[in-house]
């Protein structure tokens, strides 16, 4: 059985440019919150002291581009769920596999 964990890394290049990466390998202790009917749109994912919040560029007044981005994220999360289900059904276990993003 694999162990769930989450971690964050920060890299700073010699020119001062930084990159932040958050990896989540959650278990049933993951917390995903997306309130409906509030004055702002956001989804928050928390696991093992790693926290990620996704909001539109203006959470209280999203643009058409924000809507398109939210739909793209929803589609990619649906694809992720389908891939997890497929691999589970096939009994596959591929440590360190890669994920492709639709651009």
C-alpha positions as CSV (number, residue, x, y, z in Angstrom):
1,X,0.0,0.0,0.0
2,X,1.3,3.4,-1.0
3,X,1.6,6.1,1.6
4,X,-0.2,9.4,1.1
5,X,1.7,12.6,1.5
6,X,1.9,16.2,0.2
7,X,4.9,18.4,-0.2
8,X,5.9,21.8,-1.5
9,X,9.2,22.8,-3.1
10,X,10.5,26.2,-3.9
11,X,13.4,26.7,-6.4
12,X,15.2,29.9,-7.0
13,X,17.3,30.3,-10.2
14,X,20.5,32.3,-10.3
15,X,18.6,35.1,-12.0
16,X,16.2,35.3,-9.0
17,X,13.2,33.7,-10.8
18,X,11.4,31.3,-8.5
19,X,9.3,28.3,-9.0
20,X,6.8,26.8,-6.5
21,X,5.6,23.2,-6.9
22,X,3.0,21.5,-4.7
23,X,2.5,17.8,-5.0
24,X,-0.6,16.2,-3.4
25,X,-0.9,12.4,-3.0
26,X,-4.0,12.5,-0.8
27,X,-5.9,9.9,1.0
28,X,-9.3,10.1,2.6
29,X,-8.0,12.9,4.9
30,X,-7.9,15.3,2.0
31,X,-10.2,18.3,2.4
32,X,-11.8,19.8,-0.7
33,X,-14.1,22.8,-0.2
34,X,-16.1,24.7,-2.8
35,X,-18.9,26.7,-1.2
36,X,-22.0,27.5,-3.4
37,X,-24.1,30.6,-3.3
38,X,-21.5,32.8,-1.7
39,X,-20.2,36.2,-2.8
40,X,-17.0,34.7,-4.3
41,X,-15.9,31.7,-6.3
42,X,-13.1,29.5,-5.0
43,X,-12.1,25.9,-4.4
44,X,-9.6,24.9,-1.7
45,X,-7.7,21.7,-1.4
46,X,-5.8,20.8,1.8
47,X,-3.8,17.8,2.7
48,X,-0.9,17.1,5.0
49,X,-0.3,20.8,5.7
50,X,-0.2,21.7,1.9
51,X,-3.0,24.1,0.9
52,X,-4.0,25.1,-2.6
53,X,-6.7,27.7,-3.3
54,X,-8.0,28.4,-6.8
55,X,-10.0,31.5,-7.6
56,X,-10.9,33.5,-10.6
57,X,-8.7,36.6,-11.3
58,X,-11.4,38.6,-9.4
59,X,-13.3,36.1,-7.2
60,X,-16.4,38.3,-6.8
61,X,-16.7,39.3,-10.5
62,X,-15.3,36.6,-12.8
63,X,-14.6,37.3,-16.5
64,X,-15.5,35.2,-19.5
65,X,-11.9,34.1,-19.5
66,X,-12.2,33.0,-15.9
67,X,-15.3,30.9,-16.8
68,X,-13.4,29.3,-19.7
69,X,-10.5,28.5,-17.3
70,X,-12.8,27.0,-14.7
71,X,-14.4,24.8,-17.4
72,X,-11.0,23.7,-18.5
73,X,-10.0,22.8,-15.0
74,X,-13.3,20.9,-14.5
75,X,-12.7,18.9,-17.7
76,X,-9.1,18.1,-16.6
77,X,-10.3,17.0,-13.2
78,X,-12.9,14.8,-14.8
79,X,-10.2,13.3,-17.0
80,X,-8.0,12.7,-13.9
81,X,-10.9,10.9,-12.2
82,X,-11.5,8.7,-15.3
83,X,-7.8,7.8,-15.4
84,X,-7.7,6.9,-11.7
85,X,-10.9,4.8,-12.2
86,X,-9.4,3.1,-15.3
87,X,-6.1,2.3,-13.6
88,X,-7.9,1.0,-10.5
89,X,-10.2,-1.2,-12.6
90,X,-7.1,-2.6,-14.4
91,X,-5.3,-3.2,-11.1
92,X,-2.4,-1.1,-12.4
93,X,0.2,0.6,-10.1
94,X,2.6,2.9,-11.9
95,X,4.9,4.7,-9.4
96,X,6.2,8.0,-10.7
97,X,4.0,8.1,-13.8
98,X,3.6,11.4,-15.6
99,X,0.4,13.4,-16.4
100,X,-0.2,15.2,-19.6
101,X,-2.0,18.5,-19.6
102,X,-4.3,19.6,-22.4
103,X,-3.0,22.9,-23.7
